[in-house]
Amino acid sequence: MDASDFYTRWRIVVYIALWCIVSSVFACVMISLVDQPFLSLWLYGAVFAGWYAILVPLVWNVVKYGNLLALNSILKIVVLTALGLLIVCVWLGGSLLFLYWILATQIFRLFVPTIPLYGIIGILFYIITIQIIATSYSQQMDAGNEICEDEQIEATTPTAVLKEASSYIDRVTVKIGSNIRVIPVNDILYLQSEGDYVLIITEKDKFIKEQTMKYFEQNLSQQHFVRIHRSFIVNVSFISRIECYGNNKQSMTLRNGIQLKMSAAGYRLLKASLNL
């Protein structure tokens, strides 16, 4: 069994265990409402939990492939609400129909007064499911944006045409009130994107300048400054160490202890700059 098969099977085991716990919660809720042994109530809860466990992948695929989370706010609320009502009705109907089929009529009647409670529980489950899907969708979008921005970093990095050394800037001017501060580029530790501004960090001060990261990327010496991330351009002279962590993720630590994260494209550019 390879790692991916083990991971997939482990997720299935965890998924089943989760819904077994949910069955226990159902039984604990019902024990004060229905006069039945705990084991019987747990089995009844397993029916409801099992039906919802089957419906979750369906909801996931409908939301994902229907691209429902990308709709405008009002339409998204309407569509997700309609989907939620449909899922809850299918869940309740399927579960009750199955219980009606396997239980004696007099026992089944004991569960009829609890239908509104199960309806509320179903709505809560659906809201939690949508929140999980939305979180996963947001993470995927962030990862996609990271890849696109990495490609933009590589595309805007002039590797084929190198500028003459004399054409790079050797100082940055920043207006502070009625004064103008001149910052030698050799004093800059790193630059950080701040919307339409760039934050310039030196060992002693921080300055804000109305300029773009692309401007600095193109006009600072590429032998000394590398864009390691969409948000950071670093002076390689101040790098203390580079660390790898997680799933192919890297970060760096500067001499003053500041840690900066790197994108995959930024890491490749840095390795090229340092001849690693």
PyMOL commands that set and color helices and strands:
alter all, ss='L'
color gray80, all
select helices_A, chain A and resi 3-30+38-65+68-70+73-102+105-109+112-156+165-167+185-187+213-219+236-238+264-273
alter helices_A, ss='H'
color red, helices_A
select strands_A, chain A and resi 171-176+179-184+188-194+197-202+206-209+225-229+232-235+239-245+249-254+259-262
alter strands_A, ss='S'
color yellow, strands_A
deselect
rebuild
show_as cartoon
